[in-house]
Amino acid sequence: MQRIRSEFDNDRAVEAQPTAFKTTENRFELLCGMCGATVFVDETTKRRLRSAVEQGMEENPLLCAECEADLDEERRGD
């Protein structure tokens, strides 16, 4: 009996990733902490980031895909 991949991975929790465009899940607009580009996040991420900023823990840890790729490249290059 064959099974589809989603049946195997159904119990894996996938963290929502910010997107450059609005989706049904990522409908909250925020700004990238490095370049200021507009990104869209889900409600859970929005609440988590807002709480961190309000508590003074971090300024804005949210990164757009381009800044995150640049940061990863810098880390690998060192």
PyMOL Python script that loads the backbone (N, CA, C, O; Angstrom):
from pymol import cmd

cmd.read_pdbstr("""\
ATOM      1  N   MET A   1       0.844  -1.187   0.000  1.00  0.00           N
ATOM      2  CA  MET A   1       0.000   0.000   0.000  1.00  0.00           C
ATOM      3  C   MET A   1       0.884   1.243   0.000  1.00  0.00           C
ATOM      4  O   MET A   1       1.764   1.380   0.850  1.00  0.00           O
ATOM      5  N   GLN A   2       0.661   2.124  -0.925  1.00  0.00           N
ATOM      6  CA  GLN A   2       1.437   3.349  -1.010  1.00  0.00           C
ATOM      7  C   GLN A   2       0.787   4.446  -0.176  1.00  0.00           C
ATOM      8  O   GLN A   2      -0.435   4.528  -0.053  1.00  0.00           O
ATOM      9  N   ARG A   3       1.653   5.290   0.394  1.00  0.00           N
ATOM     10  CA  ARG A   3       1.169   6.420   1.189  1.00  0.00           C
ATOM     11  C   ARG A   3       1.810   7.696   0.668  1.00  0.00           C
ATOM     12  O   ARG A   3       2.926   7.682   0.149  1.00  0.00           O
ATOM     13  N   ILE A   4       1.096   8.784   0.814  1.00  0.00           N
ATOM     14  CA  ILE A   4       1.651  10.054   0.371  1.00  0.00           C
ATOM     15  C   ILE A   4       2.507  10.667   1.480  1.00  0.00           C
ATOM     16  O   ILE A   4       2.317  10.373   2.660  1.00  0.00           O
ATOM     17  N   ARG A   5       3.439  11.511   1.087  1.00  0.00           N
ATOM     18  CA  ARG A   5       4.395  12.094   2.026  1.00  0.00           C
ATOM     19  C   ARG A   5       3.706  12.819   3.185  1.00  0.00           C
ATOM     20  O   ARG A   5       4.169  12.730   4.323  1.00  0.00           O
ATOM     21  N   SER A   6       2.633  13.520   2.924  1.00  0.00           N
ATOM     22  CA  SER A   6       1.962  14.257   3.991  1.00  0.00           C
ATOM     23  C   SER A   6       1.470  13.331   5.099  1.00  0.00           C
ATOM     24  O   SER A   6       1.343  13.760   6.246  1.00  0.00           O
ATOM     25  N   GLU A   7       1.195  12.077   4.777  1.00  0.00           N
ATOM     26  CA  GLU A   7       0.799  11.124   5.812  1.00  0.00           C
ATOM     27  C   GLU A   7       1.970  10.797   6.732  1.00  0.00           C
ATOM     28  O   GLU A   7       1.778  10.582   7.929  1.00  0.00           O
ATOM     29  N   PHE A   8       3.163  10.760   6.188  1.00  0.00           N
ATOM     30  CA  PHE A   8       4.344  10.483   6.996  1.00  0.00           C
ATOM     31  C   PHE A   8       4.734  11.687   7.845  1.00  0.00           C
ATOM     32  O   PHE A   8       5.135  11.536   8.999  1.00  0.00           O
ATOM     33  N   ASP A   9       4.615  12.876   7.273  1.00  0.00           N
ATOM     34  CA  ASP A   9       5.061  14.099   7.925  1.00  0.00           C
ATOM     35  C   ASP A   9       3.944  14.846   8.637  1.00  0.00           C
ATOM     36  O   ASP A   9       4.139  15.985   9.062  1.00  0.00           O
ATOM     37  N   ASN A  10       2.810  14.244   8.772  1.00  0.00           N
ATOM     38  CA  ASN A  10       1.651  14.920   9.329  1.00  0.00           C
ATOM     39  C   ASN A  10       1.875  15.412  10.754  1.00  0.00           C
ATOM     40  O   ASN A  10       1.296  16.422  11.154  1.00  0.00           O
ATOM     41  N   ASP A  11       2.703  14.719  11.523  1.00  0.00           N
ATOM     42  CA  ASP A  11       2.910  15.101  12.914  1.00  0.00           C
ATOM     43  C   ASP A  11       4.061  16.084  13.105  1.00  0.00           C
ATOM     44  O   ASP A  11       4.328  16.507  14.230  1.00  0.00           O
ATOM     45  N   ARG A  12       4.737  16.448  12.040  1.00  0.00           N
ATOM     46  CA  ARG A  12       5.841  17.406  12.143  1.00  0.00           C
ATOM     47  C   ARG A  12       5.297  18.821  12.201  1.00  0.00           C
ATOM     48  O   ARG A  12       4.477  19.228  11.378  1.00  0.00           O
ATOM     49  N   ALA A  13       5.770  19.557  13.189  1.00  0.00           N
ATOM     50  CA  ALA A  13       5.372  20.956  13.305  1.00  0.00           C
ATOM     51  C   ALA A  13       6.282  21.792  12.421  1.00  0.00           C
ATOM     52  O   ALA A  13       7.505  21.743  12.548  1.00  0.00           O
ATOM     53  N   VAL A  14       5.686  22.545  11.543  1.00  0.00           N
ATOM     54  CA  VAL A  14       6.446  23.397  10.633  1.00  0.00           C
ATOM     55  C   VAL A  14       6.225  24.838  11.056  1.00  0.00           C
ATOM     56  O   VAL A  14       5.092  25.318  11.102  1.00  0.00           O
ATOM     57  N   GLU A  15       7.318  25.523  11.364  1.00  0.00           N
ATOM     58  CA  GLU A  15       7.217  26.917  11.771  1.00  0.00           C
ATOM     59  C   GLU A  15       6.943  27.775  10.547  1.00  0.00           C
ATOM     60  O   GLU A  15       7.592  27.633   9.511  1.00  0.00           O
ATOM     61  N   ALA A  16       5.985  28.652  10.684  1.00  0.00           N
ATOM     62  CA  ALA A  16       5.638  29.545   9.579  1.00  0.00           C
ATOM     63  C   ALA A  16       6.797  30.493   9.304  1.00  0.00           C
ATOM     64  O   ALA A  16       7.398  31.026  10.236  1.00  0.00           O
ATOM     65  N   GLN A  17       7.107  30.700   8.052  1.00  0.00           N
ATOM     66  CA  GLN A  17       8.187  31.580   7.638  1.00  0.00           C
ATOM     67  C   GLN A  17       7.601  32.887   7.103  1.00  0.00           C
ATOM     68  O   GLN A  17       6.555  32.881   6.454  1.00  0.00           O
ATOM     69  N   PRO A  18       8.273  34.007   7.377  1.00  0.00           N
ATOM     70  CA  PRO A  18       7.811  35.283   6.816  1.00  0.00           C
ATOM     71  C   PRO A  18       7.850  35.243   5.289  1.00  0.00           C
ATOM     72  O   PRO A  18       8.714  34.594   4.699  1.00  0.00           O
ATOM     73  N   THR A  19       6.920  35.932   4.665  1.00  0.00           N
ATOM     74  CA  THR A  19       6.879  36.002   3.209  1.00  0.00           C
ATOM     75  C   THR A  19       6.859  37.464   2.773  1.00  0.00           C
ATOM     76  O   THR A  19       6.496  38.348   3.548  1.00  0.00           O
ATOM     77  N   ALA A  20       7.248  37.706   1.539  1.00  0.00           N
ATOM     78  CA  ALA A  20       7.260  39.062   0.989  1.00  0.00           C
ATOM     79  C   ALA A  20       5.875  39.482   0.512  1.00  0.00           C
ATOM     80  O   ALA A  20       5.675  40.630   0.115  1.00  0.00           O
ATOM     81  N   PHE A  21       4.930  38.566   0.549  1.00  0.00           N
ATOM     82  CA  PHE A  21       3.583  38.844   0.067  1.00  0.00           C
ATOM     83  C   PHE A  21       2.573  38.305   1.074  1.00  0.00           C
ATOM     84  O   PHE A  21       2.887  37.414   1.863  1.00  0.00           O
ATOM     85  N   LYS A  22       1.392  38.836   1.041  1.00  0.00           N
ATOM     86  CA  LYS A  22       0.332  38.441   1.961  1.00  0.00           C
ATOM     87  C   LYS A  22      -0.248  37.094   1.544  1.00  0.00           C
ATOM     88  O   LYS A  22      -0.544  36.876   0.369  1.00  0.00           O
ATOM     89  N   THR A  23      -0.408  36.198   2.502  1.00  0.00           N
ATOM     90  CA  THR A  23      -1.042  34.900   2.273  1.00  0.00           C
ATOM     91  C   THR A  23      -2.194  34.739   3.256  1.00  0.00           C
ATOM     92  O   THR A  23      -2.411  35.604   4.104  1.00  0.00           O
ATOM     93  N   THR A  24      -2.930  33.644   3.150  1.00  0.00           N
ATOM     94  CA  THR A  24      -4.030  33.429   4.090  1.00  0.00           C
ATOM     95  C   THR A  24      -3.515  33.271   5.511  1.00  0.00           C
ATOM     96  O   THR A  24      -4.186  33.685   6.455  1.00  0.00           O
ATOM     97  N   GLU A  25      -2.338  32.680   5.683  1.00  0.00           N
ATOM     98  CA  GLU A  25      -1.770  32.512   7.018  1.00  0.00           C
ATOM     99  C   GLU A  25      -0.922  33.718   7.421  1.00  0.00           C
ATOM    100  O   GLU A  25      -1.034  34.207   8.545  1.00  0.00           O
ATOM    101  N   ASN A  26      -0.082  34.195   6.516  1.00  0.00           N
ATOM    102  CA  ASN A  26       0.778  35.346   6.793  1.00  0.00           C
ATOM    103  C   ASN A  26       0.060  36.615   6.347  1.00  0.00           C
ATOM    104  O   ASN A  26       0.259  37.103   5.234  1.00  0.00           O
ATOM    105  N   ARG A  27      -0.776  37.134   7.236  1.00  0.00           N
ATOM    106  CA  ARG A  27      -1.581  38.298   6.867  1.00  0.00           C
ATOM    107  C   ARG A  27      -1.239  39.552   7.668  1.00  0.00           C
ATOM    108  O   ARG A  27      -1.888  40.586   7.512  1.00  0.00           O
ATOM    109  N   PHE A  28      -0.211  39.464   8.534  1.00  0.00           N
ATOM    110  CA  PHE A  28       0.166  40.604   9.357  1.00  0.00           C
ATOM    111  C   PHE A  28       1.459  41.221   8.830  1.00  0.00           C
ATOM    112  O   PHE A  28       2.467  40.533   8.670  1.00  0.00           O
ATOM    113  N   GLU A  29       1.418  42.506   8.568  1.00  0.00           N
ATOM    114  CA  GLU A  29       2.538  43.221   7.962  1.00  0.00           C
ATOM    115  C   GLU A  29       3.489  43.742   9.038  1.00  0.00           C
ATOM    116  O   GLU A  29       3.070  44.430   9.969  1.00  0.00           O
ATOM    117  N   LEU A  30       4.775  43.408   8.901  1.00  0.00           N
ATOM    118  CA  LEU A  30       5.831  43.908   9.774  1.00  0.00           C
ATOM    119  C   LEU A  30       7.004  44.336   8.903  1.00  0.00           C
ATOM    120  O   LEU A  30       6.993  44.124   7.690  1.00  0.00           O
ATOM    121  N   LEU A  31       8.009  44.933   9.517  1.00  0.00           N
ATOM    122  CA  LEU A  31       9.185  45.369   8.786  1.00  0.00           C
ATOM    123  C   LEU A  31      10.395  44.530   9.170  1.00  0.00           C
ATOM    124  O   LEU A  31      10.525  44.096  10.315  1.00  0.00           O
ATOM    125  N   CYS A  32      11.277  44.307   8.204  1.00  0.00           N
ATOM    126  CA  CYS A  32      12.535  43.595   8.431  1.00  0.00           C
ATOM    127  C   CYS A  32      13.381  44.422   9.401  1.00  0.00           C
ATOM    128  O   CYS A  32      13.457  45.645   9.279  1.00  0.00           O
ATOM    129  N   GLY A  33      14.008  43.758  10.353  1.00  0.00           N
ATOM    130  CA  GLY A  33      14.829  44.435  11.342  1.00  0.00           C
ATOM    131  C   GLY A  33      16.129  44.984  10.796  1.00  0.00           C
ATOM    132  O   GLY A  33      16.753  45.824  11.444  1.00  0.00           O
ATOM    133  N   MET A  34      16.565  44.535   9.611  1.00  0.00           N
ATOM    134  CA  MET A  34      17.816  45.012   9.034  1.00  0.00           C
ATOM    135  C   MET A  34      17.592  46.062   7.947  1.00  0.00           C
ATOM    136  O   MET A  34      18.152  47.156   8.015  1.00  0.00           O
ATOM    137  N   CYS A  35      16.779  45.734   6.949  1.00  0.00           N
ATOM    138  CA  CYS A  35      16.646  46.625   5.793  1.00  0.00           C
ATOM    139  C   CYS A  35      15.339  47.418   5.780  1.00  0.00           C
ATOM    140  O   CYS A  35      15.208  48.370   5.010  1.00  0.00           O
ATOM    141  N   GLY A  36      14.382  47.045   6.609  1.00  0.00           N
ATOM    142  CA  GLY A  36      13.112  47.767   6.666  1.00  0.00           C
ATOM    143  C   GLY A  36      12.101  47.354   5.615  1.00  0.00           C
ATOM    144  O   GLY A  36      11.059  47.995   5.478  1.00  0.00           O
ATOM    145  N   ALA A  37      12.390  46.281   4.858  1.00  0.00           N
ATOM    146  CA  ALA A  37      11.449  45.799   3.850  1.00  0.00           C
ATOM    147  C   ALA A  37      10.188  45.248   4.520  1.00  0.00           C
ATOM    148  O   ALA A  37      10.240  44.755   5.646  1.00  0.00           O
ATOM    149  N   THR A  38       9.076  45.336   3.828  1.00  0.00           N
ATOM    150  CA  THR A  38       7.820  44.809   4.340  1.00  0.00           C
ATOM    151  C   THR A  38       7.792  43.298   4.207  1.00  0.00           C
ATOM    152  O   THR A  38       8.079  42.758   3.139  1.00  0.00           O
ATOM    153  N   VAL A  39       7.448  42.615   5.292  1.00  0.00           N
ATOM    154  CA  VAL A  39       7.266  41.158   5.278  1.00  0.00           C
ATOM    155  C   VAL A  39       5.945  40.846   5.972  1.00  0.00           C
ATOM    156  O   VAL A  39       5.447  41.637   6.772  1.00  0.00           O
ATOM    157  N   PHE A  40       5.399  39.709   5.660  1.00  0.00           N
ATOM    158  CA  PHE A  40       4.135  39.291   6.249  1.00  0.00           C
ATOM    159  C   PHE A  40       4.365  38.045   7.098  1.00  0.00           C
ATOM    160  O   PHE A  40       5.081  37.128   6.696  1.00  0.00           O
ATOM    161  N   VAL A  41       3.744  38.026   8.282  1.00  0.00           N
ATOM    162  CA  VAL A  41       3.925  36.919   9.227  1.00  0.00           C
ATOM    163  C   VAL A  41       2.566  36.427   9.712  1.00  0.00           C
ATOM    164  O   VAL A  41       1.541  37.080   9.520  1.00  0.00           O
ATOM    165  N   ASP A  42       2.589  35.258  10.345  1.00  0.00           N
ATOM    166  CA  ASP A  42       1.364  34.720  10.926  1.00  0.00           C
ATOM    167  C   ASP A  42       1.101  35.371  12.284  1.00  0.00           C
ATOM    168  O   ASP A  42       1.946  36.101  12.802  1.00  0.00           O
ATOM    169  N   GLU A  43      -0.052  35.108  12.847  1.00  0.00           N
ATOM    170  CA  GLU A  43      -0.451  35.754  14.099  1.00  0.00           C
ATOM    171  C   GLU A  43       0.451  35.349  15.262  1.00  0.00           C
ATOM    172  O   GLU A  43       0.771  36.188  16.105  1.00  0.00           O
ATOM    173  N   THR A  44       0.863  34.102  15.329  1.00  0.00           N
ATOM    174  CA  THR A  44       1.731  33.635  16.407  1.00  0.00           C
ATOM    175  C   THR A  44       3.069  34.360  16.381  1.00  0.00           C
ATOM    176  O   THR A  44       3.560  34.797  17.422  1.00  0.00           O
ATOM    177  N   THR A  45       3.657  34.489  15.206  1.00  0.00           N
ATOM    178  CA  THR A  45       4.937  35.184  15.076  1.00  0.00           C
ATOM    179  C   THR A  45       4.778  36.650  15.438  1.00  0.00           C
ATOM    180  O   THR A  45       5.644  37.221  16.101  1.00  0.00           O
ATOM    181  N   LYS A  46       3.688  37.264  15.014  1.00  0.00           N
ATOM    182  CA  LYS A  46       3.434  38.670  15.334  1.00  0.00           C
ATOM    183  C   LYS A  46       3.363  38.882  16.840  1.00  0.00           C
ATOM    184  O   LYS A  46       3.970  39.817  17.364  1.00  0.00           O
ATOM    185  N   ARG A  47       2.632  38.030  17.535  1.00  0.00           N
ATOM    186  CA  ARG A  47       2.516  38.147  18.987  1.00  0.00           C
ATOM    187  C   ARG A  47       3.862  37.942  19.682  1.00  0.00           C
ATOM    188  O   ARG A  47       4.206  38.671  20.613  1.00  0.00           O
ATOM    189  N   ARG A  48       4.622  36.941  19.220  1.00  0.00           N
ATOM    190  CA  ARG A  48       5.923  36.643  19.821  1.00  0.00           C
ATOM    191  C   ARG A  48       6.882  37.812  19.652  1.00  0.00           C
ATOM    192  O   ARG A  48       7.574  38.182  20.600  1.00  0.00           O
ATOM    193  N   LEU A  49       6.933  38.397  18.463  1.00  0.00           N
ATOM    194  CA  LEU A  49       7.818  39.529  18.209  1.00  0.00           C
ATOM    195  C   LEU A  49       7.387  40.771  18.983  1.00  0.00           C
ATOM    196  O   LEU A  49       8.222  41.481  19.543  1.00  0.00           O
ATOM    197  N   ARG A  50       6.103  41.026  19.012  1.00  0.00           N
ATOM    198  CA  ARG A  50       5.596  42.185  19.750  1.00  0.00           C
ATOM    199  C   ARG A  50       5.920  42.053  21.236  1.00  0.00           C
ATOM    200  O   ARG A  50       6.316  43.028  21.875  1.00  0.00           O
ATOM    201  N   SER A  51       5.754  40.863  21.782  1.00  0.00           N
ATOM    202  CA  SER A  51       6.061  40.631  23.191  1.00  0.00           C
ATOM    203  C   SER A  51       7.544  40.845  23.478  1.00  0.00           C
ATOM    204  O   SER A  51       7.896  41.449  24.492  1.00  0.00           O
ATOM    205  N   ALA A  52       8.415  40.357  22.598  1.00  0.00           N
ATOM    206  CA  ALA A  52       9.858  40.531  22.785  1.00  0.00           C
ATOM    207  C   ALA A  52      10.245  41.999  22.751  1.00  0.00           C
ATOM    208  O   ALA A  52      11.072  42.444  23.547  1.00  0.00           O
ATOM    209  N   VAL A  53       9.658  42.748  21.843  1.00  0.00           N
ATOM    210  CA  VAL A  53       9.969  44.175  21.724  1.00  0.00           C
ATOM    211  C   VAL A  53       9.450  44.931  22.946  1.00  0.00           C
ATOM    212  O   VAL A  53      10.152  45.782  23.492  1.00  0.00           O
ATOM    213  N   GLU A  54       8.230  44.628  23.375  1.00  0.00           N
ATOM    214  CA  GLU A  54       7.642  45.315  24.524  1.00  0.00           C
ATOM    215  C   GLU A  54       8.419  45.051  25.805  1.00  0.00           C
ATOM    216  O   GLU A  54       8.503  45.922  26.671  1.00  0.00           O
ATOM    217  N   GLN A  55       8.985  43.857  25.934  1.00  0.00           N
ATOM    218  CA  GLN A  55       9.745  43.514  27.136  1.00  0.00           C
ATOM    219  C   GLN A  55      11.185  44.003  27.060  1.00  0.00           C
ATOM    220  O   GLN A  55      11.954  43.826  28.005  1.00  0.00           O
ATOM    221  N   GLY A  56      11.550  44.613  25.946  1.00  0.00           N
ATOM    222  CA  GLY A  56      12.884  45.155  25.799  1.00  0.00           C
ATOM    223  C   GLY A  56      13.953  44.110  25.558  1.00  0.00           C
ATOM    224  O   GLY A  56      15.142  44.398  25.697  1.00  0.00           O
ATOM    225  N   MET A  57      13.549  42.902  25.200  1.00  0.00           N
ATOM    226  CA  MET A  57      14.504  41.826  24.989  1.00  0.00           C
ATOM    227  C   MET A  57      15.298  42.021  23.702  1.00  0.00           C
ATOM    228  O   MET A  57      16.508  41.795  23.675  1.00  0.00           O
ATOM    229  N   GLU A  58      14.633  42.433  22.659  1.00  0.00           N
ATOM    230  CA  GLU A  58      15.267  42.615  21.363  1.00  0.00           C
ATOM    231  C   GLU A  58      14.616  43.794  20.669  1.00  0.00           C
ATOM    232  O   GLU A  58      13.480  44.162  20.970  1.00  0.00           O
ATOM    233  N   GLU A  59      15.347  44.379  19.738  1.00  0.00           N
ATOM    234  CA  GLU A  59      14.750  45.481  18.981  1.00  0.00           C
ATOM    235  C   GLU A  59      13.731  44.930  17.995  1.00  0.00           C
ATOM    236  O   GLU A  59      12.527  45.056  18.220  1.00  0.00           O
ATOM    237  N   ASN A  60      14.186  44.328  16.919  1.00  0.00           N
ATOM    238  CA  ASN A  60      13.296  43.674  15.962  1.00  0.00           C
ATOM    239  C   ASN A  60      14.074  42.521  15.333  1.00  0.00           C
ATOM    240  O   ASN A  60      14.861  42.740  14.411  1.00  0.00           O
ATOM    241  N   PRO A  61      13.869  41.317  15.810  1.00  0.00           N
ATOM    242  CA  PRO A  61      14.629  40.173  15.315  1.00  0.00           C
ATOM    243  C   PRO A  61      14.132  39.618  13.981  1.00  0.00           C
ATOM    244  O   PRO A  61      14.716  38.671  13.455  1.00  0.00           O
ATOM    245  N   LEU A  62      13.076  40.186  13.433  1.00  0.00           N
ATOM    246  CA  LEU A  62      12.507  39.681  12.190  1.00  0.00           C
ATOM    247  C   LEU A  62      13.384  40.047  11.001  1.00  0.00           C
ATOM    248  O   LEU A  62      13.788  41.201  10.858  1.00  0.00           O
ATOM    249  N   LEU A  63      13.683  39.069  10.148  1.00  0.00           N
ATOM    250  CA  LEU A  63      14.484  39.301   8.957  1.00  0.00           C
ATOM    251  C   LEU A  63      13.729  38.850   7.722  1.00  0.00           C
ATOM    252  O   LEU A  63      13.043  37.828   7.741  1.00  0.00           O
ATOM    253  N   CYS A  64      13.857  39.614   6.653  1.00  0.00           N
ATOM    254  CA  CYS A  64      13.279  39.188   5.374  1.00  0.00           C
ATOM    255  C   CYS A  64      14.168  38.083   4.805  1.00  0.00           C
ATOM    256  O   CYS A  64      15.263  37.846   5.315  1.00  0.00           O
ATOM    257  N   ALA A  65      13.716  37.422   3.776  1.00  0.00           N
ATOM    258  CA  ALA A  65      14.456  36.292   3.196  1.00  0.00           C
ATOM    259  C   ALA A  65      15.832  36.716   2.692  1.00  0.00           C
ATOM    260  O   ALA A  65      16.803  35.977   2.859  1.00  0.00           O
ATOM    261  N   GLU A  66      15.930  37.895   2.078  1.00  0.00           N
ATOM    262  CA  GLU A  66      17.213  38.360   1.547  1.00  0.00           C
ATOM    263  C   GLU A  66      18.216  38.637   2.659  1.00  0.00           C
ATOM    264  O   GLU A  66      19.372  38.226   2.559  1.00  0.00           O
ATOM    265  N   CYS A  67      17.798  39.324   3.714  1.00  0.00           N
ATOM    266  CA  CYS A  67      18.703  39.629   4.824  1.00  0.00           C
ATOM    267  C   CYS A  67      19.111  38.349   5.552  1.00  0.00           C
ATOM    268  O   CYS A  67      20.260  38.212   5.972  1.00  0.00           O
ATOM    269  N   GLU A  68      18.185  37.425   5.698  1.00  0.00           N
ATOM    270  CA  GLU A  68      18.510  36.163   6.342  1.00  0.00           C
ATOM    271  C   GLU A  68      19.536  35.383   5.519  1.00  0.00           C
ATOM    272  O   GLU A  68      20.451  34.784   6.084  1.00  0.00           O
ATOM    273  N   ALA A  69      19.395  35.383   4.200  1.00  0.00           N
ATOM    274  CA  ALA A  69      20.356  34.707   3.329  1.00  0.00           C
ATOM    275  C   ALA A  69      21.723  35.380   3.414  1.00  0.00           C
ATOM    276  O   ALA A  69      22.750  34.702   3.461  1.00  0.00           O
ATOM    277  N   ASP A  70      21.738  36.714   3.435  1.00  0.00           N
ATOM    278  CA  ASP A  70      22.999  37.440   3.562  1.00  0.00           C
ATOM    279  C   ASP A  70      23.675  37.131   4.895  1.00  0.00           C
ATOM    280  O   ASP A  70      24.889  36.937   4.944  1.00  0.00           O
ATOM    281  N   LEU A  71      22.908  37.084   5.956  1.00  0.00           N
ATOM    282  CA  LEU A  71      23.456  36.788   7.280  1.00  0.00           C
ATOM    283  C   LEU A  71      24.014  35.360   7.323  1.00  0.00           C
ATOM    284  O   LEU A  71      25.089  35.130   7.878  1.00  0.00           O
ATOM    285  N   ASP A  72      23.289  34.411   6.743  1.00  0.00           N
ATOM    286  CA  ASP A  72      23.782  33.034   6.703  1.00  0.00           C
ATOM    287  C   ASP A  72      25.072  32.934   5.906  1.00  0.00           C
ATOM    288  O   ASP A  72      25.986  32.201   6.283  1.00  0.00           O
ATOM    289  N   GLU A  73      25.146  33.674   4.803  1.00  0.00           N
ATOM    290  CA  GLU A  73      26.352  33.675   3.968  1.00  0.00           C
ATOM    291  C   GLU A  73      27.542  34.235   4.752  1.00  0.00           C
ATOM    292  O   GLU A  73      28.646  33.698   4.672  1.00  0.00           O
ATOM    293  N   GLU A  74      27.317  35.311   5.508  1.00  0.00           N
ATOM    294  CA  GLU A  74      28.389  35.893   6.314  1.00  0.00           C
ATOM    295  C   GLU A  74      28.862  34.911   7.384  1.00  0.00           C
ATOM    296  O   GLU A  74      30.062  34.790   7.633  1.00  0.00           O
ATOM    297  N   ARG A  75      27.928  34.218   8.011  1.00  0.00           N
ATOM    298  CA  ARG A  75      28.285  33.249   9.058  1.00  0.00           C
ATOM    299  C   ARG A  75      29.112  32.097   8.474  1.00  0.00           C
ATOM    300  O   ARG A  75      30.074  31.647   9.096  1.00  0.00           O
ATOM    301  N   ARG A  76      28.743  31.629   7.302  1.00  0.00           N
ATOM    302  CA  ARG A  76      29.489  30.531   6.664  1.00  0.00           C
ATOM    303  C   ARG A  76      30.852  30.990   6.170  1.00  0.00           C
ATOM    304  O   ARG A  76      31.796  30.202   6.115  1.00  0.00           O
ATOM    305  N   GLY A  77      30.954  32.260   5.812  1.00  0.00           N
ATOM    306  CA  GLY A  77      32.198  32.791   5.284  1.00  0.00           C
ATOM    307  C   GLY A  77      33.252  33.002   6.349  1.00  0.00           C
ATOM    308  O   GLY A  77      34.439  33.026   6.023  1.00  0.00           O
ATOM    309  N   ASP A  78      32.877  33.155   7.600  1.00  0.00           N
ATOM    310  CA  ASP A  78      33.835  33.406   8.677  1.00  0.00           C
ATOM    311  C   ASP A  78      34.492  32.158   9.174  1.00  0.00           C
ATOM    312  O   ASP A  78      35.323  32.217  10.081  1.00  0.00           O
TER     313      ASP A  78
END
""", "prot")
cmd.dss("prot")
cmd.show_as("cartoon", "prot")
cmd.util.cbc("prot")
cmd.orient("prot")
